[in-house]
Structure formats: structure tokens, C-alpha cells
Amino acid sequence: MSDETKTMPLSTLEGALSLDPLVVAVITAMAIVTYATKVGGLWLLSRIEVSDRLEAGLAVLPGAIVVAILGPELAAAGPAEWGAAVVVAVIAWRSNNILLALVGGVLAVVLFRGLF
């Protein structure tokens, strides 16, 4: 426990640890919408015939989402982040495992930020 926390009155600590019902409701709603989207997508795909082209597009969708999220950040990044991006590309190319590549990238950016 930090010195700051030790000196806080108990009522302040209790308030900091309480859950706001609105926050709980928003998180629950997001979980329900996420689940409904996944189940709805699976239900829809079970009802239609999937062409080879659509199947290929769906197969690369997770990687495309990652690139869409990280691409703008990388464009404004420094040498540590660019070095980590190279590490991610090499790991993904060699292992064909995007999760391993992302973990390697996080470790690389932490290491490179310490060096640069």
C-alpha cells in the first residue's frame, strides 16, 4: 500500500472501490452486444452458402483489424515502435502465429523503449 493510500480516510477508500451501477450496466450491455454479434454472425453464415472468396476474406479479417488499429499508431511512432513492428513481421512470417507475433512485439517495444 502506498503512503498516500495509508493516509486516506476509510470513506474515500470505500468510494474508490465501489462500483457505479451505470458503469456495470454499460459493461454488461457491451458484453451482450458482443455476444449477440458473434452468435448472429455464426447463425447467418450457417444459413448462406459461403463462396471461396468470402471464406478467404473472413480468414484474413482478424489480421486486417489489427493492422487497422495499429497502423495509424505506427505511422506516428518512433524508432522503438518501428523496431517492434519489424520483430512482429518476422515472427509472424516465420511462425505463422499472430498471437505469438503480438506478444513478441509487446516485449520488443518494451525492450526497445528502454534502449532508445
HELIX and SHEET records of a PDB file:
HELIX    1   1 ASP A    3  THR A    7  1                                   5    
HELIX    2   2 LEU A   10  LEU A   17  1                                   8    
HELIX    3   3 PRO A   21  ARG A   47  1                                  27    
HELIX    4   4 ASP A   52  ALA A   75  1                                  24    
HELIX    5   5 PRO A   79  SER A   95  1                                  17    
HELIX    6   6 ILE A   98  LEU A  115  1                                  18    
END                                                                             
